């Protein structure tokens, strides 16, 4: 990532998506002095096998887990948009809400999820794919054009041009980030998402294995990878 990138907006579907997809990279960026903000699109109110759990209580639990995880990585600001888990749609309302966040925080770089179902991502959650597609549309052209959502301009949210986008969990990734020094922080952050994990030791082993596989071609102990999209100016 170029040193001119100083502000990063991470936009994901659920609490814990950021930690799984880019937690080590986020910790690295924060250590380098870059500002990172999270936007969580849904409230995660469906992800529980506990039969006594309610959606209302789960949403509160997952928000608390996400705040703790973000703080562990050095992320001080987390925006929760609160859409229902499993029901995220590409609507005018959602596009406006995401566009507003881009214009508010004015990132140089946006990180989001892969909008495509691929061979290795066949089991990807539909909210992840919807989130990725919405974010790409908001980055270009909606956040850029003043005639898109003019009511946002009236609220003081001026148009903004994002420089680039990183997609998590892409095929044939062209950005490999060395997270050897921040993997432990990634795991510490993930450990806060207790509502989503019956066996954290197993999760930790899988995360270490995957990060090791991603880092091996570059000679890194651990890595996270992304597909990079440069946005037309």
C-alpha positions in Angstrom: 0.0 0.0 0.0 1.3 3.4 -0.9 2.5 5.7 1.9 0.1 8.4 0.6 -2.8 6.2 1.9 -3.6 7.7 5.3 -7.3 7.0 5.8 -8.8 3.5 5.5 -12.5 2.6 5.7 -13.3 -1.1 6.2 -16.9 -1.9 5.2 -18.2 -5.5 6.0 -21.4 -7.3 6.4 -21.1 -8.7 10.0 -19.3 -8.2 13.3 -16.2 -10.4 13.0 -15.9 -10.2 9.2 -13.2 -7.6 9.5 -11.1 -9.5 12.0 -11.3 -12.7 9.9 -10.6 -11.0 6.6 -8.1 -8.2 7.4 -7.5 -8.1 11.1 -3.7 -8.5 10.8 -3.5 -5.9 8.1 -5.6 -3.4 10.0 -3.3 -3.8 13.1 -0.3 -3.2 10.8 -1.8 -0.1 9.3 -2.7 1.3 12.7 0.8 0.7 13.9 2.1 2.6 10.9 -0.1 5.6 11.9 -2.9 5.2 9.5 -6.5 5.9 10.5 -8.8 3.0 10.2 -12.6 3.1 10.6 -15.0 0.2 10.6 -18.5 0.2 9.1 -20.6 -2.9 9.9 -23.7 -3.2 7.8 -25.8 -5.7 9.7 -26.4 -6.4 13.4 -25.4 -10.1 13.2 -28.6 -11.0 14.9 -29.0 -14.5 13.3 -25.6 -16.1 13.9 -26.3 -18.3 16.9 -27.0 -22.0 17.5 -28.1 -21.3 21.0 -31.9 -22.1 21.1 -32.5 -19.7 24.0 -30.8 -16.8 22.3 -33.0 -14.0 20.9 -32.1 -11.8 18.0 -32.3 -8.7 20.1 -29.9 -10.0 22.7 -27.5 -11.4 20.1 -27.3 -8.1 18.3 -26.3 -6.4 21.6 -23.7 -9.1 22.3 -22.2 -9.0 18.9 -21.9 -5.2 18.9 -20.0 -5.4 22.2 -17.8 -8.1 20.8 -17.0 -6.1 17.8 -16.1 -3.0 19.8 -13.7 -5.0 21.9 -12.1 -6.6 18.9 -11.7 -3.3 17.1 -10.1 -1.7 20.1 -7.6 -4.6 20.3 -6.5 -3.8 16.8 -6.3 0.0 17.5 -9.5 0.9 15.6 -11.2 3.6 17.7 -14.4 4.2 15.6 -16.9 1.6 14.6 -20.2 2.5 12.8 -23.1 0.1 13.0 -25.7 0.5 10.3 -27.9 -2.1 11.9 -29.5 -3.9 9.0 -30.9 -7.4 9.8 -28.5 -10.3 9.4 -29.1 -12.4 6.4 -31.4 -9.8 4.8 -28.9 -7.3 3.4 -30.2 -6.0 0.1 -28.8 -3.7 -2.6 -31.4 -0.9 -2.1 -31.4 2.8 -2.5 -31.5 3.1 1.3 -28.4 0.9 1.8 -26.5 2.6 -1.0 -27.2 6.0 0.4 -26.2 4.9 3.9 -22.8 3.5 2.7 -22.2 6.5 0.5 -22.8 8.7 3.5 -20.1 6.9 5.4 -17.6 7.2 2.6 -18.3 10.9 2.3 -18.1 11.3 6.1 -14.7 9.6 6.6 -13.2 10.4 3.2 -10.9 7.4 2.9 -8.1 7.0 0.5 -8.6 3.2 0.6 -11.8 1.1 1.1 -11.6 -2.5 2.1 -14.6 -4.7 1.6 -15.7 -8.2 0.7 -15.6 -10.1 -2.5 -18.9 -9.6 -4.3 -18.5 -12.9 -6.3 -19.2 -16.5 -5.5 -16.1 -18.3 -6.7 -14.9 -21.9 -6.6 -13.1 -21.4 -3.4 -15.7 -19.1 -2.0 -18.8 -21.1 -2.9 -20.1 -21.1 0.6 -19.7 -17.3 1.0 -22.6 -15.7 2.9 -24.9 -13.8 0.6 -24.6 -10.7 2.9 -20.9 -10.7 2.1 -21.5 -10.7 -1.6 -24.2 -8.0 -1.4 -22.0 -5.9 0.8 -19.1 -6.1 -1.7 -21.3 -5.1 -4.6 -23.0 -2.2 -2.7 -19.6 -0.9 -1.6 -18.1 -1.0 -5.1 -21.1 0.9 -6.5 -20.9 3.5 -3.7 -17.2 4.0 -4.2 -17.7 4.6 -7.9 -19.7 6.5 -8.9 -22.1 7.3 -6.1 -19.7 8.8 -3.5 -17.9 10.8 -6.2 -20.9 12.5 -7.9 -22.6 15.5 -6.3 -25.8 14.7 -8.1 -26.0 11.3 -6.5 -27.9 11.7 -3.2 -28.0 15.5 -3.2 -29.6 15.3 0.2 -26.2 14.2 1.6 -24.6 17.4 0.2 -27.3 19.3 2.0 -26.2 17.6 5.2 -22.6 18.7 4.6 -21.4 15.4 3.2 -19.5 16.5 0.1 -18.6 14.1 -2.7 -15.4 12.2 -2.3 -13.1 10.2 -4.6 -11.7 7.0 -3.2 -8.3 6.1 -4.7 -8.5 2.3 -4.4 -10.4 -0.7 -3.1 -9.1 -3.9 -1.6 -11.3 -7.0 -1.8 -10.9 -9.7 0.8 -10.9 -13.4 0.0 -10.3 -12.8 -3.7 -9.0 -15.2 -6.4 -5.4 -14.8 -7.5 -4.8 -11.9 -5.1 -2.4 -9.3 -6.2 -1.7 -7.7 -2.8 0.0 -9.8 -0.1 0.4 -8.1 3.3 3.0 -9.5 5.7 1.2 -9.9 9.1 3.9 -11.9 10.8 4.2 -9.2 13.5 0.4 -8.7 13.9 -1.1 -12.2 13.7 -1.2 -12.5 17.5 -3.2 -9.2 17.6 -5.6 -10.6 15.0 -6.1 -13.8 17.0 -6.6 -11.7 20.2 -9.3 -9.7 18.5 -11.0 -12.7 17.1 -11.1 -14.3 20.5 -13.6 -11.6 21.6 -16.2 -13.0 19.2 -17.2 -15.7 21.6 -20.8 -15.9 20.5 -19.5 -17.2 17.1 -17.0 -19.8 18.3 -17.6 -23.1 20.1 -13.9 -24.0 20.0 -11.5 -21.1 19.7 -8.5 -23.4 19.6 -9.7 -24.9 16.4 -10.4 -21.4 14.9 -6.9 -20.3 15.9 -5.3 -23.3 14.3 -7.2 -22.8 11.0 -6.4 -19.0 11.0 -2.7 -19.8 11.5 -2.7 -22.4 8.8 -4.5 -20.2 6.3 -2.3 -17.2 7.0 0.8 -19.4 6.7 -0.4 -20.7 3.3 -1.0 -17.2 2.1 2.4 -16.0 3.2 4.5 -18.9 1.9 4.8 -17.7 -1.7 6.3 -14.5 -0.5 8.5 -16.0 2.2 6.3 -14.5 5.0 5.5 -16.5 8.1 1.9 -15.2 7.9 0.0 -13.0 5.4 -3.4 -11.7 4.3 -4.2 -11.2 0.7 -6.5 -8.9 -1.4 -7.5 -8.0 -4.9 -6.7 -4.4 -5.6 -8.9 -2.1 -7.7 -7.7 1.3 -8.7 -10.5 3.8 -9.1 -10.7 6.1 -12.1 -9.9 9.7 -11.2 
